[in-house]
């Protein structure tokens, strides 16, 4: 609670979030928590559809060998695309 209060006041505008987080001993992901609140039902639905389409594409390209391999192949397909 105290960390979120300090972040909302933004007294250290020019200092990187990683340095602040390491000094406080907390995860730096707390500095980006507002981004998760901006997701809408539509964007979540589009994300789910993209994941399902990726899984379907992987299933068509490769013979079925098991769930774990599909999982790793879908991760490889979406890696670096911001999803």
Secondary structure in CASP SS format (residue, H / E / C, confidence):
PFRMAT SS
TARGET T0000
AUTHOR 0000-0000-0000
METHOD secondary structure of the structure
MODEL  1
X C 1.00
X H 1.00
X H 1.00
X H 1.00
X H 1.00
X H 1.00
X H 1.00
X H 1.00
X H 1.00
X C 1.00
X C 1.00
X C 1.00
X C 1.00
X C 1.00
X C 1.00
X C 1.00
X H 1.00
X H 1.00
X H 1.00
X H 1.00
X H 1.00
X H 1.00
X H 1.00
X H 1.00
X C 1.00
X C 1.00
X C 1.00
X H 1.00
X H 1.00
X H 1.00
X H 1.00
X H 1.00
X H 1.00
X H 1.00
X H 1.00
X H 1.00
X H 1.00
X C 1.00
X C 1.00
X C 1.00
X H 1.00
X H 1.00
X H 1.00
X H 1.00
X H 1.00
X H 1.00
X H 1.00
X H 1.00
X H 1.00
X H 1.00
X H 1.00
X H 1.00
X H 1.00
X H 1.00
X H 1.00
X H 1.00
X H 1.00
X H 1.00
X H 1.00
X H 1.00
X H 1.00
X C 1.00
X C 1.00
X C 1.00
X C 1.00
X C 1.00
X H 1.00
X H 1.00
X H 1.00
X H 1.00
X H 1.00
X H 1.00
X H 1.00
X H 1.00
X H 1.00
X H 1.00
X H 1.00
X H 1.00
X C 1.00
X C 1.00
X C 1.00
X C 1.00
X C 1.00
END
